[in-house]
Amino acid sequence: MNKIYGSAAEALDGLLHDGMLIAAGGFGLCGIPELLLSAIRDAGTTNLTFASNNAGVDDFGIGILLQTRQVKKMISSYVGENAEFMRQYLSGELELEFNPQGTLAERMRAGGAGIPGFYTKTGVGTVIAEGKEHKDFDGQTYILEEGIFADLSIVKAWKADATGNLVFRKTARNFNPPAAMCGKVCVVEVEEIVPTGSLDPDAIHLPGIYVHRIVQGAHEKRIEQRTTRKKETV
């Protein structure tokens, strides 16, 4: 089966529909499937729910879909650095389900492993626990979190072979492997496609069994910067 497609739009053809749940890799501006997100924007798919650590920034990542009002709900951990996200949430235009980062990663991994739910202490006694089942184990209280089973996974990797085996580059791995695992269909954008058999089996971060479609393309290299104080005049 050929997994390689000529463009992001071709790789998503027949997979998108209004109201779907999409799991997206990335952390901050690192490891974001930018080509696939742009293709989703251009397709005009609406009422989307995204499970993603964050929503990028106003003009990058999921932020471009917020600008076009294509996102109905975010299942996220970090929502800073995105003014449009904040505006839509505070005005009631955007639904938000907060998840601690470890919980979100485990919800994705659990979905990929076919696990419908798991108990965790994280969030007990906070707003995160509201409305969730509580259970005591050895005198400690835990809450039940559900696995994420997405309609579609979109992720970004560094290298892939034709069978879909993936290698991520350093911190760009972040949420990408668990996000890739939990979708019914996984589409990956990569910087390089290498011959099958050329990847060291011990260096593969995600096996090709999770990957259904691959697209290669040029990516923007963004660097996050944070200024905490004004530079002193010399």
C-alpha positions in Angstrom: 0.0 0.0 0.0 1.4 3.4 -1.0 1.4 5.8 1.9 3.2 8.7 0.2 1.1 11.6 -1.1 2.1 14.6 -3.2 0.6 17.3 -1.0 -1.0 17.9 2.3 -4.4 18.4 0.6 -4.0 15.1 -1.2 -3.0 13.4 2.0 -6.2 14.6 3.7 -8.5 13.9 0.8 -11.6 12.0 1.9 -10.7 12.2 5.6 -12.2 15.6 6.7 -15.7 16.2 7.8 -17.4 18.9 9.9 -17.6 18.2 13.7 -14.7 15.8 13.8 -12.1 15.3 16.6 -8.5 15.8 15.5 -5.5 15.0 17.7 -2.5 17.2 16.7 1.1 16.9 17.7 3.3 19.8 18.8 4.4 21.7 21.8 4.6 25.5 21.6 5.9 26.2 18.1 8.0 23.0 18.0 6.9 19.9 16.0 3.7 21.4 14.7 2.1 19.8 11.6 1.8 23.2 9.9 1.3 22.0 6.3 -1.7 19.8 7.4 -3.2 22.6 9.5 -3.0 24.9 6.5 -4.7 22.3 4.3 -7.5 21.9 6.9 -8.0 25.6 6.8 -8.1 25.7 3.0 -10.6 22.8 3.0 -13.0 24.9 5.1 -13.9 22.1 7.5 -15.8 23.5 10.5 -17.0 22.8 14.1 -13.7 21.0 14.8 -12.5 19.8 18.2 -8.7 19.7 18.6 -6.8 17.6 21.2 -3.5 19.4 21.4 -1.2 20.7 24.0 -1.7 24.2 22.9 -3.1 26.2 20.0 0.1 27.7 18.6 0.0 31.5 18.2 -2.3 33.8 16.4 -0.8 33.3 13.0 0.7 29.8 13.3 -0.4 26.3 14.2 -4.0 25.8 15.2 -4.1 29.6 15.7 -4.8 29.9 11.9 -7.9 27.9 12.3 -9.1 30.0 15.2 -8.8 33.0 13.0 -11.1 31.5 10.5 -13.6 30.3 13.2 -13.2 26.6 12.2 -12.5 25.3 15.8 -15.4 24.7 18.2 -13.5 23.2 21.1 -10.0 22.8 22.4 -8.8 19.9 24.6 -5.5 21.5 25.8 -3.0 22.1 28.6 -1.5 25.5 27.7 -3.5 28.3 26.2 -1.1 31.3 26.6 0.5 33.4 23.8 -2.6 33.3 21.7 -4.7 36.5 21.9 -7.4 35.2 19.6 -7.8 32.1 21.7 -8.2 34.2 24.8 -10.7 36.5 23.1 -12.9 33.6 21.8 -12.8 31.7 25.1 -13.6 34.8 27.3 -16.4 35.7 24.9 -17.9 32.2 25.0 -17.2 31.5 21.3 -14.8 28.6 22.1 -15.2 25.6 24.3 -12.2 24.6 26.4 -11.4 21.4 28.3 -8.3 21.9 30.4 -6.0 18.9 30.9 -2.7 18.7 32.8 0.0 17.9 30.3 0.8 14.5 31.6 -2.9 13.6 31.7 -3.4 14.8 28.1 -0.4 12.7 26.9 -1.6 9.7 28.7 -5.2 10.1 27.4 -3.8 10.0 23.9 -1.5 7.1 24.6 -4.4 5.2 26.2 -6.6 5.8 23.2 -3.9 4.4 20.9 -3.5 1.3 23.2 -7.3 0.7 23.2 -7.6 1.7 26.9 -11.0 3.5 27.5 -10.0 5.0 30.8 -7.5 5.2 33.7 -7.2 6.6 37.2 -4.8 9.4 38.1 -4.1 11.5 41.2 -3.4 14.5 39.0 -6.2 17.1 39.3 -7.8 15.7 42.5 -9.2 18.6 44.5 -9.2 21.0 41.6 -11.6 22.1 38.9 -10.1 19.4 36.7 -11.8 16.8 38.9 -15.3 18.3 38.7 -17.9 15.9 37.3 -15.4 13.0 37.1 -15.6 9.7 39.0 -13.5 9.5 42.1 -12.1 6.2 43.6 -9.8 5.5 46.5 -6.8 3.1 46.2 -4.8 2.4 49.4 -6.3 5.5 51.0 -5.5 7.8 48.1 -8.1 9.4 45.9 -7.9 9.2 42.2 -10.0 10.5 39.3 -11.1 8.7 36.2 -9.8 10.1 32.9 -11.0 8.8 29.5 -8.7 7.8 26.6 -8.9 10.0 23.5 -10.1 8.2 20.4 -9.7 10.8 17.6 -11.2 10.7 14.1 -7.9 11.9 12.7 -4.3 12.4 13.9 -2.0 14.9 12.3 1.6 15.0 13.3 5.0 16.1 12.2 8.2 14.0 12.1 11.8 14.5 10.9 12.2 11.4 8.8 10.0 8.6 7.5 10.5 5.6 5.3 7.9 4.5 2.7 6.3 2.2 5.2 5.7 5.0 7.7 8.3 4.3 10.3 9.1 7.7 11.9 12.0 9.4 13.5 11.4 12.7 15.4 14.1 15.3 16.0 15.0 16.0 19.6 12.3 18.0 21.4 10.1 18.1 18.3 9.0 14.6 19.3 6.9 16.0 22.2 3.2 15.1 21.9 3.6 13.7 18.3 3.9 10.0 19.1 0.9 9.7 21.5 -1.2 12.0 19.1 -0.3 9.7 16.2 -1.4 6.6 18.1 -4.9 7.7 19.1 -6.4 8.5 15.7 -8.5 6.2 13.5 -6.3 7.5 10.6 -2.9 9.1 11.1 -1.4 11.6 8.5 2.2 12.6 9.0 4.2 15.5 7.4 7.9 15.0 7.3 11.0 16.8 6.3 12.6 13.8 4.6 11.5 10.5 3.2 14.3 7.9 3.2 14.5 4.5 1.5 12.8 1.6 3.3 15.4 -0.3 5.4 17.7 2.7 5.8 16.5 3.6 9.3 18.1 1.9 12.3 15.3 -0.2 13.9 16.5 0.8 17.3 16.2 4.5 16.3 12.6 4.4 15.2 10.4 6.4 17.5 7.0 5.3 16.1 6.5 2.2 14.0 4.7 2.5 10.6 1.7 0.4 11.7 0.3 3.7 13.2 0.9 5.7 10.1 -1.5 5.7 7.1 -0.5 8.6 5.0 2.8 10.7 4.5 3.5 14.0 2.9 6.9 15.6 2.5 7.3 19.4 2.5 9.4 22.4 3.5 8.7 23.7 7.0 9.1 27.0 8.7 11.7 27.1 11.5 10.3 29.3 14.2 12.0 30.1 17.5 10.1 31.0 20.6 11.5 34.0 22.5 10.4 35.4 25.8 11.7 38.8 27.1 11.5 39.1 30.8 13.1 42.5 31.3 14.3 45.4 29.2 17.9 45.3 28.1 20.1 47.7 30.0 21.5 50.6 28.0 25.3 50.2 27.6 
